[in-house]
């Protein structure tokens, strides 16, 4: 009996049948994690790049205007969200602000500010932005007294598709970026647009 048991054990040790199947079962989970991780990392990088382009587009479009009304701002927000294609734009939160750099303190003061949210159907809803008169921190290189800046901010909560499928938990990465541009057509961008025939106001400094 012991002799047969020993021979069976030796045959089992030397048996290579099913090795490929065992190796496959061990490697597949690792390969799947690497594959989906690469896909999601690539998507995250692409979305982050689009967030940067959105911020630059918003500030650039606004800085080309002499004045803006709510309709203009809605159009700017809508145009910028088209950049997110083919990714959904509905989680995007955007803010446009005009800043005045006080020549005595070199602090950037909010002259006007408007935010926007986008729902699942792509409809833009304007919401209040930063409080008028509040101070925002800007890069020291842009703190030139007596000048104006168009400041755009983008926040995009990115949710990887595979996280929920693999772990059952929704994980969110808040991707954000900002952009600064100077008005191109005049010293500042007036908001809101003056009524037809009204005297165009001077750039506010208070």
C-alpha positions as CSV (number, residue, x, y, z in Angstrom):
1,X,0.0,0.0,0.0
2,X,2.8,2.4,0.9
3,X,4.6,1.5,-2.2
4,X,1.6,2.3,-4.4
5,X,1.0,5.5,-2.5
6,X,4.6,6.6,-3.0
7,X,4.4,5.8,-6.7
8,X,1.1,7.8,-7.0
9,X,2.8,10.7,-5.3
10,X,5.7,10.6,-7.6
11,X,3.5,10.4,-10.6
12,X,1.5,13.4,-9.3
13,X,4.7,15.4,-8.9
14,X,5.8,14.6,-12.4
15,X,2.4,15.2,-14.0
16,X,2.4,18.4,-16.1
17,X,-1.2,18.1,-17.3
18,X,-3.2,21.3,-16.6
19,X,-0.2,23.5,-15.9
20,X,-1.2,25.9,-18.7
21,X,-4.7,26.2,-17.3
22,X,-3.4,26.9,-13.8
23,X,-1.0,29.5,-15.1
24,X,-3.8,31.1,-17.1
25,X,-6.1,31.3,-14.1
26,X,-3.3,33.0,-12.1
27,X,-2.3,35.5,-14.8
28,X,-5.7,36.5,-16.2
29,X,-6.7,38.7,-13.1
30,X,-3.4,40.5,-13.3
31,X,-3.8,41.1,-17.0
32,X,-7.3,42.3,-16.7
33,X,-6.3,44.8,-14.0
34,X,-3.4,46.1,-16.1
35,X,-5.7,46.3,-19.2
36,X,-8.5,48.2,-17.5
37,X,-6.1,50.3,-15.5
38,X,-4.4,51.4,-18.7
39,X,-7.7,52.2,-20.4
40,X,-8.9,54.3,-17.4
41,X,-5.6,56.1,-17.0
42,X,-5.7,57.0,-20.7
43,X,-9.2,58.3,-20.4
44,X,-8.4,60.3,-17.3
45,X,-5.4,61.9,-19.0
46,X,-7.7,62.8,-22.0
47,X,-10.4,64.3,-19.8
48,X,-7.8,66.3,-17.8
49,X,-6.5,67.7,-21.1
50,X,-10.0,68.7,-22.2
51,X,-10.6,70.4,-18.8
52,X,-7.5,72.5,-19.5
53,X,-8.8,73.4,-23.0
54,X,-12.2,74.3,-21.6
55,X,-10.6,76.8,-19.1
56,X,-8.5,78.4,-21.9
57,X,-11.5,78.6,-24.3
58,X,-13.7,80.2,-21.7
59,X,-11.3,83.0,-20.8
60,X,-10.3,83.5,-24.4
61,X,-13.8,83.9,-25.8
62,X,-14.7,86.3,-23.0
63,X,-11.5,88.4,-23.4
64,X,-12.4,89.1,-27.1
65,X,-15.6,91.0,-26.1
66,X,-16.1,94.6,-25.2
67,X,-19.1,93.7,-23.0
68,X,-21.0,90.6,-22.2
69,X,-24.6,89.8,-21.2
70,X,-26.1,86.6,-19.7
71,X,-26.9,85.3,-23.2
72,X,-23.2,85.7,-24.2
73,X,-22.0,84.0,-21.1
74,X,-24.4,81.1,-21.7
75,X,-23.1,80.7,-25.2
76,X,-19.5,80.8,-24.0
77,X,-20.2,78.1,-21.4
78,X,-22.1,76.0,-24.0
79,X,-19.3,76.3,-26.6
80,X,-16.7,75.3,-24.0
81,X,-18.6,72.2,-22.9
82,X,-18.6,70.9,-26.6
83,X,-14.8,70.3,-26.1
84,X,-15.7,67.5,-23.7
85,X,-17.0,65.3,-26.5
86,X,-17.2,62.3,-26.4
87,X,-17.1,62.5,-22.6
88,X,-20.3,63.7,-20.8
89,X,-20.3,67.4,-20.0
90,X,-23.1,67.2,-17.4
91,X,-20.8,67.2,-14.3
92,X,-18.9,70.3,-15.4
93,X,-18.9,73.3,-13.1
94,X,-17.5,76.5,-14.7
95,X,-16.9,80.0,-13.5
96,X,-16.0,83.2,-15.3
97,X,-14.7,86.2,-13.4
98,X,-13.2,89.6,-14.2
99,X,-10.5,90.7,-11.8
100,X,-9.1,94.2,-11.2
101,X,-5.6,94.4,-9.8
102,X,-5.6,97.3,-7.2
103,X,-2.5,99.4,-7.9
104,X,-2.0,100.2,-4.3
105,X,-2.2,96.7,-2.8
106,X,-1.7,94.5,-6.0
107,X,-4.7,92.4,-4.8
108,X,-7.1,91.0,-7.4
109,X,-10.6,92.2,-6.7
110,X,-13.7,90.6,-8.3
111,X,-15.6,93.0,-10.6
112,X,-18.2,90.5,-11.8
113,X,-18.4,86.8,-11.7
114,X,-20.8,84.2,-13.1
115,X,-20.9,80.4,-12.8
116,X,-22.6,77.7,-14.8
117,X,-23.7,74.1,-14.4
118,X,-24.7,71.7,-17.2
119,X,-27.4,69.1,-16.8
120,X,-27.6,65.7,-18.5
121,X,-29.3,67.2,-21.6
122,X,-26.6,69.8,-22.1
123,X,-28.7,72.8,-20.9
124,X,-26.6,75.5,-19.2
125,X,-27.9,77.1,-16.0
126,X,-26.2,80.3,-14.8
127,X,-25.4,80.5,-11.1
128,X,-23.7,83.1,-8.9
129,X,-19.9,83.1,-9.0
130,X,-17.5,84.8,-6.6
131,X,-18.8,87.6,-4.5
132,X,-18.3,91.0,-6.1
133,X,-15.6,92.9,-4.2
134,X,-13.9,89.9,-2.8
135,X,-10.2,89.3,-3.3
136,X,-8.8,86.3,-5.1
137,X,-5.2,85.0,-5.2
138,X,-3.5,85.2,-8.5
139,X,0.1,84.4,-9.7
140,X,2.5,87.2,-8.7
141,X,3.6,87.6,-12.4
142,X,0.0,88.7,-13.3
143,X,-0.3,91.2,-10.4
144,X,0.1,94.4,-12.5
145,X,-1.6,97.3,-10.8
146,X,-4.5,99.0,-12.7
147,X,-5.0,96.0,-15.1
148,X,-7.9,93.6,-15.6
149,X,-7.9,89.8,-16.0
150,X,-10.5,87.4,-17.2
151,X,-10.3,84.4,-14.9
152,X,-11.9,81.1,-15.8
153,X,-12.2,78.0,-13.6
154,X,-13.3,74.5,-14.5
155,X,-14.1,71.6,-12.1
156,X,-14.9,68.2,-13.6
157,X,-15.7,65.2,-11.3
158,X,-14.3,62.3,-13.3
159,X,-15.7,58.9,-12.4
160,X,-13.9,55.9,-13.9
161,X,-16.3,53.4,-15.4
162,X,-14.5,50.3,-14.2
163,X,-14.3,51.3,-10.6
164,X,-17.9,50.6,-9.9
165,X,-17.9,47.4,-11.9
166,X,-14.9,46.0,-10.2
167,X,-15.3,47.2,-6.6
168,X,-19.0,48.3,-6.4
169,X,-17.9,51.7,-5.1
170,X,-18.1,55.0,-7.1
171,X,-14.7,56.7,-7.0
172,X,-14.5,60.4,-8.1
173,X,-11.4,62.3,-9.2
174,X,-12.0,66.1,-9.2
175,X,-10.1,67.4,-12.2
176,X,-9.7,71.1,-12.3
177,X,-7.8,73.9,-14.1
178,X,-7.8,77.7,-14.4
179,X,-6.8,80.2,-17.1
180,X,-6.1,83.9,-17.2
181,X,-6.3,86.2,-20.2
182,X,-6.3,90.0,-20.5
183,X,-9.1,91.8,-22.4
184,X,-8.2,92.3,-26.0
185,X,-10.6,94.9,-27.3
186,X,-10.5,97.3,-24.4
187,X,-9.0,97.7,-20.9
188,X,-11.9,95.6,-19.4
189,X,-15.0,93.6,-20.3
190,X,-18.1,95.3,-19.2
191,X,-20.9,93.3,-17.6
192,X,-23.8,93.5,-18.2
193,X,-23.9,94.9,-21.8
194,X,-25.3,98.5,-21.7
195,X,-28.7,99.0,-23.2
196,X,-28.9,100.1,-26.9
197,X,-28.1,103.8,-27.1
198,X,-26.8,104.1,-23.6
199,X,-23.4,105.6,-22.9
200,X,-20.7,102.9,-22.6
201,X,-19.5,103.0,-19.0
202,X,-15.9,103.4,-18.0
203,X,-14.1,100.4,-16.5
204,X,-14.9,100.1,-12.8
205,X,-12.1,100.3,-10.3
206,X,-14.1,99.9,-7.1
